[in-house]
Structure formats: C-alpha cells, structure tokens
Amino acid sequence: MEVIPAIDLKDGRCVRLFQGDFDQETVFSDDPLAMAHSWQQQGGHRLHLVDLDGAVQGKPVHLEVISAIVRGLDIPVQVGGGIRDLASADAWLEAGVDRVVIGTAAVNDPEMVKEVCRKHGGQRVVVSVDTKGGLVAVKGWKETSAVIVLDLAHQMAELGVERLLYTDIVRDGALTGPDLETNAQLVRETGLAVLASGGVASVEHIRELLPTGVEGVIVGRALYTGAVSLQEAVAAVA
C-alpha cells in the first residue's frame, strides 16, 4: 500500500483546511517546491497535489508552481483541483503529471471523463469521490450533489476509470481516523483501485486500512503536525 503525502496549494502556499472549510486554514509552508522535495527525500513514492484555488475557480490556477514541482521531482505526481474540461486534463498530462484527479466534472460532465480515459488511458485518471453524508460534494466541496457514492463509482468504472480517491469530508483534517467501512465497500463492490483520504492521525490508522484492500492512503495534516512520520508510515505498510 502506498503512503502518499499531500500538498494543498492556496495563494501559492502549502495549507491544510479543516473539513474543506476555506475559513479554517492552516499555513504550513511558503515554499511548496521545498516541501515536495522533503516528502520525496523522506521516502514518498508519489505526491498528491491539490490546487485549492483551482477547485473553487473551476480552472487550474497554480500552473507554474505545480509544473516546477513535477520537473523537480523523480517520483510521480498526481494533480487535482479545477480540472473540468479536456483541455485542462491535457495540459497537466502533457506537462508531465502522472495522473489527473477529477471530481466535479465526474458528476457534471461524465463524457469529459470518458474522453480523457479514451485519449490518455484509464490509468492516468483518478476520480475523486468526496462525500458528505454519503452524497458526493462538488466545486471545491462547497456544494453537495444528489449523487450517491457507489452510483458514481460504478458509472465511472463503466467509462474506463481505473482508480478512485475516496474522502469523507467530515473526517478530512479532523484526525479522527479513516472511514474503513466505505473504503472496504468501494474496493469490494467496484473492482477499482481505491485511494483512501481523510482522518489519518497515526501510523496505526494507516495499518488499519490494510485489510480494506485500498491501494494507497493520502496523508496531509498528520504529516505536517508530526503526528505521523512518513518514513515510519512507509515502513509500516511495506
């Protein structure tokens, strides 16, 4: 299982939000590139980048910063936030990003997701299934749709998507532990690779995900506060 450090970008800085609330922001670094290098040096095999401003504006915002990170690292990078049309997905993938993470467009424009899979391959696409109360949230988590998590997952599988990123928004940044039940259900019932996100506060929480069958876990706040050592986490699930 991969342990994937997250860098969330807002106004050019590395931040973490509490439950996706832009008014509850903690700034952890003014130098995203240095932070990315640090996670690579500590044993990260992949990096998860989120363009928070892009998620709100509906278009990539941190193009320059993220492109510099991609060029400066040896490990693969996946990027999400504001990727809502084919041109945006093309731009990131052509810039060297390994995977694009698509959320809002999966709900509002599934044909766009299908086209990205057709053009670049389903392995280059991660559909982000971010939920509140079992329903999928969109537009930087500011709106909740009427779409049920499993329904979206099955639809995406039919379109050629090979990988999901599941986040329980209530747990995100709250350090209360991951949603083991839903992660296991998604693995069991969709046949897709699943990345878990939200709630990790300890290496033990990461170990608890192993029986669910998830492919990886994305860790944010717990790494930045020191509650989780990336080196220890990677060793624990190797």
N, C-alpha and C positions, 0 to 999 in steps of 0.2 A: 504494500500500500504506500502510495506517495504522500509525503507531508509537504504541502505547497504553501510557502509564505505568500501573504497578500500585501500589496501596496495599493492603497486607495488614494487617488490624487484629487485634490481640490485646491484651486488657486495656486497650482504649482508645488504644493507641499504634500507630504505624507500625513494623512489624517486617519482617524477611526471615528465612525459615528456610532451612536447608541440606538439600536433598533431602527437604523436607517434614517434617523431624525437629523436633518441638516442643522438644527439648532442645538444639538448635543454633540459637538465636535471636539475631539482632542487632537492637537497637532503633535506629531512625534518626530518629524524631521523636515527641515527646509531643503534637503538635498536628496531627492528621490534616487538619483543615479548612484550615489554613495550607499544608500540603503540597499539598493538592488545588489550591488557588489558584495555587501556584507552578508546578505542571505545566501548568495552563491558560495561565498567562502566558508560559511558555516554548514554547508552540506546540502543546501536545497537543490533538488534535481529539476525543478520547474518553478516559474514565478507566475503569480496571478496578479494582473494589473487591472484596476478599475478606474475609469475616467468618470468620476462622480459628476463633474460639471457637464460632461457629455451626456450622461444619463438624464439629466434634467433638461438640457437644451435640445436633445434629440439628434445630436451630431457630434462627432469626435472633436474635442477641444484641446487635449494635451498631446497633439501630434508630435511636436518637436521633442518633448521630454521622453515620451514613450519610445519614439524612434531611436533616440540616443541610448536608452536602456537596452533595447533589442540589439543594437550594434555593439554595445559594450560588454555583453554577457556571452558566455559559452553555453549556458543552459537555455532550454526553450521557454518561450514566454507566451502566455495566453492573455488576451485583452478583451475587456467588455466595457460597456458604457456608451450609449448613444449610437450603436450600430443598428440602424433601422432601414438601411437600403443596401442594394447590391454594391453600389459604388463605394460605400464606407467599408464593407467587408473586403472588397477587392483591394482597397488601398492598404489596409492593415496587413493582409496576407502577402501582398507584393512587397511590403516594407520589411518582411522577414518574420512577422509574428507567426507562431506555430499554429495557434487556434484562435478563432474569434468566438466570443461569448455573446450570445444573442438572447435577449429577454423579451422586451416589449414587442418586437417585431414577430416573435413566435406566436403571440396572441393575436396581434392586429394584422399581420401580413404573412401568414404561413407560406404563401407562394414564394416570397422572398427567401425564406429559409431553404425551401426546396431547391431554388435556383443556386444558392451558394453551395449546397451539397452536390448538386449536379456539376457545377463548374470546378469546384476545388476538392470535392470528396467529403463524405460524411465525417471522416476522422478529423477534419480541420474545423469542425463546428461543435461548439458546446451550447446547448440550450439551457439557459438559466431559469430555473423554476423557483421563484421567490414567493413565499406564501405567508398569508395572514389568515389564520383560522381555516386552513385548508383550501383557500382560494388564492389564485395567482395574482400577485401585485405587479404593476407596470409603471412606466415613466418615473424611474428612479425611486420606486416604492411609494410614490406619492398618491397613487390610485390603486384600488383593488378591483379586479375584473370579476366576472361571474364564472370564470373558468376553473374547474376542479383540477387539482394537481395531476391525478392519474390520467384523466382525459387528455390533458395537454401532452403528457409523456407518451401515451400511445399514438397520438396524432403525429408527434414529431418522429417517432420510430418509423411510421409509415412513409414519411417524407425523406427518409435516408439518414437522419441524425443518428449518431452512434453513442453520444455521450450527453449526460445531464449533469447540471450543477444544482443541487437542492439546498435551499436556505430557508430555515424557519426564521422569519424576520424578528419575531418576539425574542428569540434567543440570541440574535446577532449582537455582538458586543456586550452581552449581558453575562457571559462567562458562567452560564448555568448548566452547561453540558449539551451535547448534540442530541438531535431527535433521532434516536436509534430506531424506533419503530417505523417511521416513514421512510428512512433511508433503506432499511431492510426490505420494506414493501416494494419500493421502487426497483431495487435490484431484482427481487423475486418475480415481480409481475410484468416488468417491461423488457427484460433481457438486455437492457442498455448498460453501458458503463456509467457509474454514478460517482460524482464527487460530492462529498458532504461539506457543509459550511454552516457556521453559526453555533455559538455556545461553548466552544472548546476552551477549557480553563486549566487543563493539566495534561500531562503525558498519559495519565490513566484514562482520561476521556478519549484520547486518541486510540489507546489499546481497546477500549470498549467498542469502537467501531469495527474492529477486525472481523467479528463474527457476522456482521451485516453484509459483508461481501463488497463494500464500496471500493472503488479503485483508488481513491485518494481522499484526503481531507485538506481543506483550505483553512489556514490558521492566520488570524490577524492580531487582534488586541492582546491576546495572551503572550504572543512573541514579543510585542513591543513593551509590555509591562515587565517582562522577565518571568512571568508565571510558568512559561514553557520555554525550555532550551531547544532550539531547532536541532542541534546535534544529538541531544538525548532523545528527542521525538523520532528522528530518522532511525536511530539505532534501535528504538523500541519496537519498530514495525518492520525492520529489515528481514 
